Amino acid sequence: MFNDIAYAMGARPQGAGGAQTDGAAAMFQSILPLIIIFAIFYFLLIRPQQKRAKDLKQMLGNLKKGDKVITTGGIYGVIEEVYPTKLVLKIAENVRIKVSRNAIAGIRTDDE
């Protein structure tokens, strides 16, 4: 009777490399969900954000005199002068403001 209990608590017999294969498969099964979660985060969050940042940097680099823009603060204007780090916007007749290039949210396509 006690021999059966001792045998039941003993280690599983190991064959020729059987434990290594089971260990590798168990490790792969435990890492696979992490890989899948990382792939989902990459394609749904990281990659689109990098693309948006690249497009914004390209747009800011291509700004020129006469472009109609909107700032991050919501000011509509037309570019009058372009400098390496700032722009001069005309927002009304005889009203011009200096803004940082990074303050430009986008180029307007409407005729407002």
Backbone hydrogen bonds in HBPLUS format (Angstrom, degrees):
<---DONOR---> <-ACCEPTOR-->    atom                        ^
c    i                          cat <-CA-CA->   ^        H-A-AA   ^      H-
h    n   atom  resd res      DA  || num        DHA   H-A  angle D-A-AA Bond
n    s   type  num  typ     dist DA aas  dist angle  dist       angle   num
A0006-ALA N   A0002-PHE O   3.10 MM   4  6.30 163.3  2.13 149.2 153.5     1
A0007-TYR N   A0003-ASN O   2.97 MM   4  6.08 152.9  2.05 143.7 151.3     2
A0008-ALA N   A0004-ASP O   2.97 MM   4  6.12 148.8  2.07 141.8 149.9     3
A0009-MET N   A0005-ILE O   3.17 MM   4  6.46 141.1  2.33 144.8 153.9     4
A0010-GLY N   A0007-TYR O   3.28 MM   3  5.17 155.1  2.35  98.3 105.7     5
A0017-GLY N   A0015-GLY O   2.96 MM   2  5.86 113.5  2.42 115.3  98.6     6
A0021-THR N   A0017-GLY O   3.29 MM   4  6.53 161.0  2.33 152.0 156.1     7
A0022-ASP N   A0018-GLY O   3.15 MM   4  6.33 162.9  2.18 146.2 150.8     8
A0023-GLY N   A0019-ALA O   2.92 MM   4  6.02 154.7  1.99 143.8 151.1     9
A0024-ALA N   A0020-GLN O   2.96 MM   4  6.13 158.4  2.01 148.9 154.0    10
A0025-ALA N   A0021-THR O   3.00 MM   4  6.14 159.5  2.04 147.6 153.6    11
A0026-ALA N   A0022-ASP O   2.89 MM   4  6.02 155.2  1.95 144.6 151.8    12
A0027-MET N   A0023-GLY O   2.91 MM   4  6.06 153.5  1.98 143.1 150.6    13
A0028-PHE N   A0024-ALA O   2.91 MM   4  6.10 160.0  1.95 146.8 152.3    14
A0029-GLN N   A0025-ALA O   2.91 MM   4  6.10 155.9  1.96 145.7 152.4    15
A0030-SER N   A0026-ALA O   3.03 MM   4  6.22 140.4  2.19 139.3 149.4    16
A0031-ILE N   A0027-MET O   2.99 MM   4  6.22 142.5  2.14 146.7 156.7    17
A0032-LEU N   A0028-PHE O   2.89 MM   4  5.84 147.1  1.99 149.2 157.0    18
A0034-LEU N   A0031-ILE O   3.05 MM   3  5.37 120.9  2.41 108.3 122.9    19
A0035-ILE N   A0031-ILE O   3.10 MM   4  6.43 154.9  2.17 155.5 163.4    20
A0036-ILE N   A0032-LEU O   3.02 MM   4  6.25 160.6  2.05 155.0 160.1    21
A0037-ILE N   A0033-PRO O   2.92 MM   4  6.11 160.6  1.96 147.9 153.0    22
A0038-PHE N   A0034-LEU O   2.97 MM   4  6.15 160.6  2.01 147.2 152.4    23
A0039-ALA N   A0035-ILE O   2.98 MM   4  6.19 157.8  2.03 147.6 153.7    24
A0040-ILE N   A0036-ILE O   2.99 MM   4  6.25 157.0  2.04 149.8 155.8    25
A0041-PHE N   A0037-ILE O   2.98 MM   4  6.23 165.1  2.00 153.1 156.8    26
A0042-TYR N   A0038-PHE O   2.87 MM   4  6.06 156.6  1.92 149.4 156.4    27
A0043-PHE N   A0039-ALA O   3.02 MM   4  6.22 171.6  2.03 154.2 155.1    28
A0044-LEU N   A0040-ILE O   2.93 MM   4  5.91 150.2  2.02 150.7 158.8    29
A0045-LEU N   A0041-PHE O   2.86 MM   4  5.34 150.9  1.94 139.1 145.6    30
A0046-ILE N   A0041-PHE O   3.17 MM   5  6.51 159.0  2.22 146.9 153.2    31
A0047-ARG N   A0042-TYR O   2.86 MM   5  5.76 174.1  1.87 162.2 162.9    32
A0049-GLN N   A0045-LEU O   3.34 MM   4  6.31 155.6  2.41 141.2 148.0    33
A0050-GLN N   A0046-ILE O   3.00 MM   4  6.24 155.3  2.06 154.5 161.5    34
A0051-LYS N   A0047-ARG O   3.03 MM   4  6.25 153.8  2.10 150.3 157.5    35
A0052-ARG N   A0048-PRO O   2.95 MM   4  6.20 158.5  2.00 149.0 154.2    36
A0053-ALA N   A0049-GLN O   3.01 MM   4  6.19 160.3  2.05 147.4 152.5    37
A0054-LYS N   A0050-GLN O   2.97 MM   4  6.14 154.0  2.04 143.6 150.7    38
A0055-ASP N   A0051-LYS O   2.94 MM   4  6.17 161.4  1.98 151.1 155.8    39
A0056-LEU N   A0052-ARG O   2.91 MM   4  6.11 158.5  1.96 150.4 156.2    40
A0057-LYS N   A0053-ALA O   3.00 MM   4  6.14 160.0  2.04 146.3 151.5    41
A0058-GLN N   A0054-LYS O   3.02 MM   4  6.22 156.9  2.07 147.4 153.7    42
A0059-MET N   A0055-ASP O   2.91 MM   4  6.11 157.5  1.96 147.4 153.7    43
A0060-LEU N   A0056-LEU O   2.90 MM   4  6.12 161.5  1.94 152.4 156.9    44
A0061-GLY N   A0057-LYS O   3.05 MM   4  6.19 145.5  2.17 140.3 149.6    45
A0062-ASN N   A0058-GLN O   3.11 MM   4  6.30 131.1  2.36 140.6 152.9    46
A0062-ASN N   A0059-MET O   3.18 MM   3  5.19 135.8  2.39  96.3 108.2    47
A0067-ASP N   A0064-LYS O   3.24 MM   3  5.98 162.9  2.27 140.3 141.1    48
A0066-GLY N   A0079-ILE O   2.90 MM  13  5.17 165.5  1.92 136.0 140.8    49
A0079-ILE N   A0067-ASP O   2.99 MM  12  5.55 164.0  2.02 155.6 159.5    50
A0108-ARG N   A0068-LYS O   2.72 MM  40  5.39 157.2  1.77 134.1 141.8    51
A0069-VAL N   A0077-GLY O   2.87 MM   8  5.59 160.6  1.91 157.1 163.4    52
A0077-GLY N   A0069-VAL O   3.04 MM   8  5.59 161.7  2.08 157.5 157.1    53
A0070-ILE N   A0106-GLY O   3.02 MM  36  5.69 151.7  2.10 160.7 162.6    54
A0105-ALA N   A0070-ILE O   2.85 MM  35  5.80 152.9  1.93 142.7 151.8    55
A0106-GLY N   A0070-ILE O   3.37 MM  36  5.69 152.1  2.45 153.2 153.4    56
A0071-THR N   A0075-ILE O   2.96 MM   4  5.24 154.2  2.02 138.8 146.8    57
A0074-GLY N   A0071-THR O   3.02 MM   3  5.20 161.6  2.06 106.3 112.1    58
A0072-THR N   A0103-ALA O   2.69 MM  31  5.48 145.9  1.81 156.3 161.8    59
A0078-VAL N   A0090-LYS O   3.03 MM  12  5.21 154.7  2.09 134.3 141.3    60
A0090-LYS N   A0078-VAL O   2.80 MM  12  5.21 167.2  1.82 150.7 154.0    61
A0080-GLU N   A0088-VAL O   2.71 MM   8  5.45 175.9  1.72 168.5 168.1    62
A0081-GLU N   A0088-VAL O   3.40 MM   7  5.02 156.5  2.46 126.6 131.4    63
A0088-VAL N   A0081-GLU O   3.02 MM   7  5.02 161.6  2.05 142.5 142.5    64
A0083-TYR N   A0086-LYS O   2.94 MM   3  5.19 151.0  2.03 168.7 165.6    65
A0101-ARG N   A0085-THR O   3.09 MM  16  5.65 159.3  2.14 129.5 127.8    66
A0087-LEU N   A0099-VAL O   2.75 MM  12  5.40 156.0  1.81 160.3 168.0    67
A0099-VAL N   A0087-LEU O   2.89 MM  12  5.40 160.0  1.93 152.9 159.4    68
A0089-LEU N   A0097-ILE O   2.75 MM   8  5.31 159.9  1.79 162.8 164.7    69
A0097-ILE N   A0089-LEU O   2.86 MM   8  5.31 154.2  1.92 148.0 156.5    70
A0091-ILE N   A0095-VAL O   3.02 MM   4  5.85 151.0  2.11 149.0 158.1    71
A0095-VAL N   A0092-ALA O   3.05 MM   3  5.04 159.7  2.10 127.5 121.9    72
A0103-ALA N   A0100-SER O   3.01 MM   3  5.25 156.5  2.07 106.1 113.7    73
A0104-ILE N   A0101-ARG O   3.17 MM   3  5.80 168.3  2.19 118.8 121.4    74
